[in-house]
Amino acid sequence: MASWMLIEDEADIRNVVKVMFQVWGHNVIEFSNGNDAVKFVEQVDSGEYSGEIPSLTLSDIRMPGPNGNEIAHRIRQSPVMGEMPIILMTAFQLSESEQTAFRVNDGVNRIIFKPLPDFEKFHQMLMEVVNGTYQPPS
């Protein structure tokens, strides 16, 4: 059972997504703000964390502490976690240039807009990134 990392400051959304991850068979490593998420990446890199390394990160963009794209940028610098798929989610509209900047500058694989899609569609969207079959719009 793979672990997936979830970073979301709104407890209701975090809890719903956490349950979805668990239903899909994943352990959940969850954070309610960017500071704790970055601290976790630093613990992984320093060897202080001995648990399972997550194989996917799903993060809100706007939240306390570093934003999702800043967390993605930090993860991409990690020798341990740097290759994992990273998906951002947001309730805000982003221009094509903003989305491209997140992909190019911060290594984000996909952006999903809230409200989140239904259970099956959401799972499909995440698995396309995990399996490497998702192609971002060009």
Disulfide bonds with the S-S distance in Angstrom:
none
